[in-house]
Amino acid sequence: MFISSFMSAPAKTVTPGTLLPEAREIMVSGSFRHLPVVDGKDILLGIITDRDIRSAFPSEVMDERERGEYLQRFATLTVGKIMTAIVTKLSSKATLDDALILFEESKIGALPVVNEVNQIIGILAINDLLTAYKQLFGLGVRGSSLIVVEDDGKPRALTRLTEVLESKQVPFTRLIRTGGSGWNSNGNNLIYIRIHSYNLSGINHALADAGFQPVVPAAQ
């Protein structure tokens, strides 16, 4: 799945010359936490976050005179003075997996999305990514359950498993076979299936008849 289906577009942006009070008001009124910074042609230059603005805003613990002076200075500061100029970004052709890796590497809460000439076309937040995966895997859908079976190591395990589900007309939206980190206590890999059915008992019996052993987590 491509991020273009889940990003917020068009993205709300500011320029380097935008005053911090204005940027702060945009964030507050729009419930934004990140604002891409662009030039007059929408070329991405950087990003400013709510944390950046909070850091620049005068502290409540300052004395009245000092805080008044700081407020005057804050009112004249521009976004360009505190923005982050080196920006981790996504291509409009990026996938959800690309975004997941970048979020993990960058430790930030939103990623600007740009076209081939680095013009901003949207922004993808962590919550957008969670919504996308939730839809992709059918999470929260009534009758949706995740079942786990042992991979018996025999040929065509995934093919045989899907044949069982299709023969029973069981809809499913995820089929994952783990690598070494997914081994269970018997030394076998595991297969995870997100199904959409209320007949879990019948499905488990059908899978067991086909040679697949259901897995239940051990009590701690």
Buried (B, 14 or more C-beta within 10 A) or exposed (E): EBBBEBBBEEBBBBBBEBBBBBBBEBBEEEEBBBBBBBEEEBEBBBBBBBEBBEEBBBEEEEEEEEBEEBEEEBEEBBBBEBBBEEBBBBBBEBBBEBBBEBBEEEEBBBBBBBBEEBBBBBBBBBEBBEEBBEBBBBBEBEEBBEBBBBBBEEEEBEEBBBEBBEEBEBBBBBBBEBEEEBBBEEEBBBBBBBBBBEEEEEBBEBBEEBBBBBBEEEEE
